[in-house]
Amino acid sequence: MWGRVALLTSTSFAYKQDGILPDGSKVPDIPFLSLLIIRRDLKKALIAESIIDTGFDAAIYANLTLAEFLEGSRPIRTAALQAAGHSVECEVFTAECDVTDPRSKPVLSLGEVEVYCPVDPDDLSEDVIVGRAILNRLTLHLNGKLTKILV
C-alpha cells in the first residue's frame, strides 16, 4: 500500500497562520510539515500536519487524534518529559513515518520513529509536534512564509 519513497526534488508548505493573543498582539505564523504515520498492523495511515518545534528533543509528540490512532498498539517504554514546570509521563510507541507533500503524497521515508503519547489527556497537545530527532535528519529552509524541505 505504502512504498518506500525518496525525495526527488523539494517540497514546501506555507506557514500556518496563528491567532491573536488576549492583549491584541499577533502570534507569529507557524512552520509545519506533513507526516504520514503508518500502522501496518491495521493497514491504516494517518496524515498529521505537524508543527516544527526545535525545542522538542524527541521525534513526535502526539495530539488526541494521533494518540487515538495508536490506541491498541504496545508501547516500547514509558518516559517522562519536562514541560512548563512539570513532568509529563508518556507512553512511547514506534510507528513508520513518511514526510508528505502538500497533497499528502509520501516524498521521504523516515522509517520507524518514536511517538510520545502523554498518559494524562490534559497533557496532549492541540497539534502534533515534530522535534529534533526528525528535524535533524532533514534539510529545512524556513523563511518566515514557507517551510521548504530540500534534498
N, C-alpha and C positions, 0 to 999 in steps of 0.2 A: 504494500500500500504506500509506504513512505520509503523512497530510496535514499541512499546516501548521496549528498549533494556537495558540490564545490562552488564557491563564489566565482563567477566568471568575470564580472566587472565590479561595479559597486552598486549599492542601493542606498536610498535616502529616505528619511522620514521627517516631515515638518514637525517642529516642536509643538507640543500640546499647549494650548493657552490655559493659563491658570487664572485664578479668580482675584477678587478684591478682598483685602483684609478689612476688619471692622473699622479701622481708622481711615479707610478710603484709599490706602496705598495699594498699588498693583503688585501682585506676586509675579516674579519673573516666569516666563514661559518655561516649559519643562522638556528636556531632551528625553527621548524614549526610543526603544526599538521593539520590534515584534518578535515573539518567540512562539514556536510550535512545541508544545510539551506532549510527548507521546507515551501512551500506556499500551504497550504491545500485548499485555495480558488481557486487556479488554478490547483490543483493536480499535482504540479511540484516541483522539488527539484534541488538544485544546489550544486555541490561539490566545496568547496573553500579551497585550500591549504592556510593556514593562518600562517603568521609569528607571533611568540611568542614575545610579547613586554611587559615586566614587568613595563615599564614606562607609559603605557596607562592604565588609571584608569577604563575605561568602558569595555563593553563586546567585541563588534566587530566594527571596522572601515572599511567602505566599499571601494572597488575599483570600477572601472567603471562597470565591469561585474555584481557585486552584486547590485550596485545601479540600473542598468537596470532591473535586476531580480525583484527588489522590486517596480519598477515603477507601478503605478496604485493602490498600497496599500495606506492606510491612515496612516500618521504619528501620533504617540501618543502625540508628543510635538516637540518643537524646543529647541535646546541647543547650547551654544557657548563653544567650546573647545579652549584652548590656545596651539598654536604650533609655534615654531620658531619665537617668537616675534610678532605674530599676532593672531587675533581671527578667528576661523573657525566656521562659522554658519552651523549647521547641522539640518536636519530633523531626528527624532529618530523614528524608526519603531520597532515593535516586530516581531520576527519570531521564529518558532520552530527550534531547533538545536540539532544535534547529533554529537558526535565525531565518526569518522570512522577509520577503519584500513587502511593500505596502498592499499588494494584492493577496497576501497570505501564502505566497508560493515559497517553499523552502529554497534558500540560496546558500546556506552554510551549515554544515553539521557540526554541532558542538559535542556530540557523543553523550555519554552519561554525565549528568550534573547533579549536584545536591540541591534539594529544595527544603528550606526551613519553614515548618508549619508550626506556629505558636499553639501551645496546648490550651491556653486561655483565649477564648474567642475575642475578648476585649483587646488583645494584642495583635489581632490580624490587621494588616494594612488595608487601606481602601484600594490601593493599587498593588500590582505585582512589582517587586523591586528587583532589579538586576544589579549585582555588585561586582567587585573587582575580580573575583575568581573567574568570572566570564569576561568582563571588560578587558582584563589584561591579556586575553587571548585574541583580541580584535584590534584592528587598526581603525580608530574612530577619528572623525573630524567633526568637532562641534563648533558651529559658528554663530550661535545665538538664534538661528532660524531653522537650521537643518542639522539632523544627525546623519552623517554620511559614513557608511561602513566601506572601507577600502580594502583592496586585495593586499 
